[in-house]
Amino acid sequence: MATQLAEPAASTKNHPEAVVVRFAGDSGDGMQLTGGQFTLSSALSGNDFATFPDFPAEIRAPQGTLFGVSAFQINFGSTEIDTAGDAPDVLVAMNPAALKTNVGALKPGGLIIADTGEFTKRNLEKAKYDASPIDDGSLAKWKVLAFDISALTLESVKPFGLGNKEALRCKNMWTLGLALWMFDRDRAPLVDWLNAKFRKNPVLAEANIAALNAGHAYGETAELGGQLHKVHLDPVPSPAGLYRTITGAEAVALGLVAGAQLADLKMFFGGYPITPASSILHYLAGMKEFGVTTFQAEDEIAAIAAAIGASYAGHLGVTSSSGPGIALKGEAMGLAVMTELPLVIVNSQRGGPSTGLPTKTEQSDLYQAVYGRNGDTPMPVISARSPGDAFECAIEACRIATQYMTPVILLTDGYIANAAEPWAVPDPATFEPFPATFLDKPNGPDGTLLPYARDEKGARPWIKPGTPGLMHRIGGIEKNPGTGNLDYSPAAHQAMTDARKAKVDGVAKSIPAQDVCLGNTSGKLAVVGWGSTFGPIHQAVRKARAKGLDVSHIHVRHIWPLPENLGDLLRSFDKVLVPEMNTGQFKTVLRDQYLVDAQPLTKVSGQPFAIAEIEAAIATYFDHVPGNAGGDEIAPNETQLPSIESANP
C-alpha cells in the first residue's frame, strides 16, 4: 500500500481537470515502459487519458545523442480526453539530450525534473550544449527540479548486489515512483507487475521495487522548496461497464478476430515485420484458439500472396504493413481485385517516402490507398480515428471484404497504432453477424457454373477449391463476364472493369450516412477530418464553439467509397477546412468528388496536430469573415479562406 502523506491536506492542494506529463530519455532508459506503467496507474485511478509514444527513428542511436531520445507523453484527467495534449505540464528529462529535444514543447511555468547525474561534460557535448542549461539560466521560464536520480537509484538498490550498469537500469522505476507520488497513485499494482515480470529473477524484482519505493519516498520526504507537490485528479464519470487500456494495434488485432468470428470464418494472417505494423502480428500470434493462423513471410510480397491463397481456400485472408510494404504488395493487391477474393489489408501509416520517418506518424498514404495500383483497381478504404475505434473499423473491413468479395484497406497510423486510451469492452451480442456463404452447386442454366455471376451487391460467388462439380479458372488475366473463362477482348475488359467499379461504388449503399460529430449540419465553416486527427479537431472545434463561432466537425470513416450524403453535407457550409498530416490528399479527393472549395491545413513533421494549431486556423478564418464579430450572416463564397497550407513551424 502507498505510504500516507505526512501532510494530510497535500493531496487536495491542486485539482486540475487534466495534466500532461512527458517522460524522455535515452532509448535504453525504459521511457516507454515507464510511460506504459504510468498509463496503467491512470487507468486504475479511473482517469480518462490518451498517450503518445515517440520513438527514435534509428534502431539504436549512440547513447546520449539527440537522435537517440525516446519519449512518452500522457494526457490524463477527470474530464474527456481526446488527445495526448499540446504541451506538457511536466517534463521528466533523464539526460541533456532528452531535455534539449523536448523542453521547447513544455508550457511556460511548467516543471522540469532532471537527472543531474547524467549532465556530465561528455553528455552535454553530445547534446550540443556549451554549458549546463541547469546552471546557465536558460531554463528560467520553467520550474526546475534537478537532482541526482542516478546516485539515488544506486543507493536504493545497493543491498541487492547489482553491477553498476544493471543497477542504473532501475532508474526508470525510481522515476516512476516519484511520478506515482506526485499524482497520488497506488504503488501496489506496479509492485504486482514487477513481481510477475521478474518472477524468474526475484533479485531484479526486489531491486526494481526498492527503486520504485525510494522514488515515492523521496517525493514525500525531501525538502523540495514547494516546487513538487502532490496533485490529485478525480476519476472521470463513466458509464458502468468493463474497461481496459487498449492500443490501436491491439484493437486492430481484436477487431480482425471478431470480424472473422462474425463472418464464421477462420483467419489467416500473412505479415512481414515493419514499424509500426509489426505489433499486429505479435498480438494475433497469441490468438490461435480463435481459429487464427499467423505466418511471418520472407518478404511483403510473399505475405500478401499467402493471404490471397488463404482467401481462395475459404479463409479470411489478412495482411498488414506500413507504406513501403504496401507499395511492395501493390501488384498482388491488383491480383486480389482481379480474382475478386476477400482480403483485409491494414496499413499503419508512417512518415515517407521510402524509409522516411519509420517511427513517426503521418497520413500520407491516402492516395496510395485510393489510387495507388496499376490499372483501374478500385477497393474500399476505411480509416480509424482512435485506438478504440480501430476495433470497429477492423470489423467493418471484414464485413465489406466478405460481403462484396473484394480486398479492403484499413488505414491506421503510427500514432493510433502505438497510442493507448481507455476502451469500454463492447458486448459481442451488439454486433450483427455477417456469415460468409460458399457456392456448393452449379449456379447457371442447365447445371453450368458461372463463377463470375453477380448477386444484388455485385459480388461474385465464393467457391472453395475442391468442391465437386465447381472447378473453374482463376488468376490475374481478364475473364469473361459470367463464365470466368479467359477473355481479354475489348468488350470483356470493358464489362468486367465496369462491374468491379460498380461493386465497390455500391458499398456506399451499406454504410451509414455521414454525421456531424460536433455542431450543426450547416453553417459557416466545417472542419473535415479523417483518421487520427479526430482528437485535436474535436477539441479545437469545441473550444471555438464555446467562443460562439459557427463551426462544425465532420469526421469521415469511409474514405472510399465516400458516404452518399457527404457531398450535400459539405455544400451546406460556406467553407470547408481539411486538417491532415500530409500535403493535402483528402482535400484533393473532396474537391474532385464534390467540386467544393476545400482548403488544406497540412502538417508533415512526424508529430500529431496540436489543438492550438487547428484553433488558430479556425480563428484565422473567422477573423477574415466580414461582420463576424456581431454574428452577422455572410453570403456563401463572400470571402476566401486564408492560405493555411501548412501548420509546420
Salt bridges, closest charged atoms under 4 A:
GLU7 OE1 - LYS13 NZ 3.70
ASP26 OD2 - ARG60 NH1 3.30
ASP54 OD1 - LYS360 NZ 2.72
GLU80 OE1 - ARG542 NH2 3.34
ASP89 OD1 - LYS107 NZ 2.99
ASP115 OD2 - LYS171 NZ 3.24
GLU118 OE2 - LYS171 NZ 3.30
GLU125 OE2 - LYS121 NZ 2.53
ASP184 OD1 - LYS230 NZ 3.47
ASP184 OD2 - HIS232 ND1 2.89
ASP234 OD1 - HIS232 NE2 3.06
GLU250 OE2 - ARG244 NH2 2.89
GLU300 OE1 - LYS329 NZ 2.96
GLU340 OE2 - ARG454 NH2 2.72
GLU340 OE1 - LYS503 NZ 2.77
ASP389 OD1 - ARG557 NH2 2.43
GLU392 OE1 - ARG557 NH2 3.66
GLU396 OE1 - ARG399 NE 2.83
GLU396 OE2 - HIS558 NE2 2.89
ASP455 OD2 - LYS457 NZ 3.34
GLU456 OE2 - LYS457 NZ 3.83
GLU478 OE2 - HIS493 ND1 2.66
GLU478 OE2 - ARG500 NH2 3.04
ASP505 OD2 - LYS501 NZ 2.66
ASP568 OD1 - ARG571 NH2 3.27
ASP597 OD2 - LYS575 NZ 3.56
GLU613 OE1 - LYS603 NZ 3.04
GLU615 OE1 - LYS543 NZ 4.00
GLU615 OE2 - LYS547 NZ 3.64
